[in-house]
């Protein structure tokens, strides 16, 4: 899990670009190819190499962590192989 200030992974920084598009699900390869700044590249690579999915979510939004634990698919962005 990767808690952040935005609701998931976007095509651009949504705090600076109102036209940024949110991804509900994206592969590690696509995130890398699109040069999306998801997290520290070393941590991202370790997750990819070990087939560990990442969920990026807004840590400041009430109930988001609970929704993730309860497997609510509409919370954040899932990054997987």
C-alpha positions in Angstrom: 0.0 0.0 0.0 1.1 3.5 -0.8 -0.7 6.3 1.0 -0.5 9.7 -0.7 -2.4 13.0 -1.0 -4.3 12.1 -4.2 -6.8 9.3 -5.0 -4.5 7.1 -7.0 -2.1 7.1 -10.0 -2.8 9.8 -12.6 -1.4 10.6 -16.1 0.0 13.8 -14.6 0.0 15.6 -11.2 -3.7 16.2 -10.5 -2.8 19.0 -8.0 -1.2 20.9 -10.9 -3.1 19.7 -14.0 -6.9 19.5 -13.8 -6.9 17.4 -17.0 -4.9 14.6 -15.4 -6.6 11.2 -15.9 -6.8 8.7 -13.0 -6.0 5.1 -13.7 -8.1 2.5 -11.8 -5.7 -0.2 -12.7 -2.3 -0.2 -14.5 0.5 -2.6 -15.0 4.0 -2.0 -13.7 5.3 -2.0 -17.3 2.8 0.7 -18.4 3.4 2.9 -15.4 7.2 2.7 -16.1 6.8 3.3 -19.8 4.5 6.3 -19.2 7.1 7.6 -16.7 4.4 8.0 -14.0 5.9 9.1 -10.7 4.2 6.5 -8.4 6.8 6.1 -5.7 10.5 5.7 -5.2 11.9 3.8 -8.2 13.8 1.3 -6.1 10.7 0.4 -4.1 8.6 0.3 -7.3 11.2 -2.1 -8.9 11.4 -4.4 -5.9 7.6 -4.7 -6.0 7.6 -5.4 -9.7 10.4 -8.0 -9.5 8.8 -9.8 -6.7 5.3 -9.6 -8.2 3.9 -7.6 -5.2 0.9 -5.5 -6.3 0.7 -1.9 -5.1 -2.4 0.0 -4.2 -2.0 3.8 -4.3 -4.7 5.7 -2.3 -5.5 9.0 -0.6 -4.4 8.5 3.0 -6.3 11.6 4.1 -9.7 10.5 3.0 -11.9 8.9 5.6 -12.6 5.2 5.3 -10.1 4.7 2.5 -7.8 2.3 4.4 -10.9 0.5 5.7 -12.2 0.2 2.1 -8.9 -1.3 0.9 -8.8 -3.8 3.7 -12.4 -4.8 2.9 -11.4 -5.2 -0.8 -13.4 -2.3 -2.2 -12.2 -2.1 -5.8 -13.2 1.5 -6.2 -10.5 2.9 -3.8 -7.2 4.1 -5.3 -5.2 2.6 -8.2 -4.0 -1.0 -8.4 -0.6 -1.6 -10.0 0.2 -5.2 -10.8 1.9 -7.3 -13.5 
